[in-house]
Amino acid sequence: MTTETTSGSCCGSHSCGSDGTVDVQGVGVAGVTTVYKVSGMTCGHCEGAVSQEISALDGVTAVKAVADTGEVTVSSAAPLDEEAVRAAVDEAGYELVGKA
């Protein structure tokens, strides 16, 4: 029998290889870019979870999350409702601090 020990990371035994980038509609889409501060991200898995939830919002064209800085850059066709972004970040298990 083996025992698995986690280090407190959100990943447990999962790989943290994700770079936190989600390109929803392709490169070159014009629109609005907003940078948000998110607390609680510690690794690539965290970046991916936040990126995936935000990318599901209507109008989002790309998302890039960086755990080291806590910044999430979101490109969208039009300005996003901050409460919708907050709800998406919350759904991923993190906290939206506000705009960077």
C-alpha positions in Angstrom: 0.0 0.0 0.0 1.3 3.5 -0.9 0.5 6.7 0.8 0.3 10.0 -1.2 1.3 13.2 0.5 0.3 16.6 -0.8 2.3 19.7 -0.2 -0.7 22.0 0.2 -0.7 22.9 -3.5 -4.1 23.0 -5.2 -2.6 20.4 -7.6 -2.0 17.6 -5.2 -0.4 15.0 -7.5 -1.6 16.7 -10.7 0.8 18.1 -13.2 1.2 21.9 -13.2 2.3 22.1 -16.8 -0.5 24.5 -18.0 0.7 27.9 -18.9 -2.7 29.5 -18.1 -3.4 30.7 -21.6 -6.8 30.2 -23.2 -7.2 31.6 -26.8 -11.0 31.4 -27.4 -11.5 32.9 -30.8 -8.0 33.1 -32.3 -5.3 35.7 -32.8 -5.9 39.2 -34.1 -9.3 39.8 -32.6 -9.7 43.5 -31.9 -11.4 44.6 -28.7 -10.7 45.5 -25.1 -7.9 44.2 -23.0 -8.2 44.3 -19.2 -5.8 43.2 -16.5 -7.2 41.9 -13.2 -5.5 40.9 -10.0 -6.4 37.5 -8.6 -5.3 36.2 -5.2 -4.6 32.5 -4.4 -3.0 31.3 -7.7 0.2 29.4 -7.0 0.9 27.2 -10.1 0.0 26.3 -13.7 -3.1 24.3 -12.6 -4.4 27.5 -10.8 -3.7 29.6 -13.9 -5.6 27.0 -16.1 -8.6 26.9 -13.8 -9.0 30.7 -13.7 -8.4 31.0 -17.5 -11.0 28.3 -18.2 -13.7 29.9 -16.1 -13.1 33.4 -17.5 -12.9 32.2 -21.1 -16.5 30.9 -20.7 -17.8 34.4 -20.3 -19.6 35.9 -23.3 -17.4 38.1 -25.5 -14.1 36.8 -24.1 -11.5 36.2 -26.9 -8.4 35.3 -24.9 -7.2 34.9 -21.3 -3.6 34.8 -19.9 -3.2 34.1 -16.2 0.2 34.4 -14.4 0.4 32.9 -10.9 3.7 34.6 -10.1 2.2 38.0 -10.4 -1.4 37.2 -9.7 -2.4 39.0 -13.0 -5.0 37.8 -15.4 -5.1 39.5 -18.8 -8.4 39.2 -20.5 -9.2 40.3 -24.1 -12.8 40.7 -25.0 -15.0 42.1 -27.8 -16.4 44.7 -25.4 -15.8 45.7 -21.7 -16.8 42.9 -19.3 -19.1 43.2 -16.3 -16.7 43.0 -13.4 -19.2 41.1 -11.3 -19.3 38.4 -14.0 -15.5 38.2 -13.9 -15.6 38.0 -10.1 -18.2 35.2 -10.3 -16.0 33.3 -12.8 -12.9 33.7 -10.6 -14.9 32.6 -7.6 -16.2 29.5 -9.4 -12.6 28.6 -10.1 -11.8 28.8 -6.4 -9.9 32.1 -6.2 -10.6 35.7 -5.3 -10.8 38.7 -7.7 -9.0 41.6 -6.0 -9.8 44.1 -8.8 -8.3 45.6 -11.8 -4.6 45.9 -11.9 
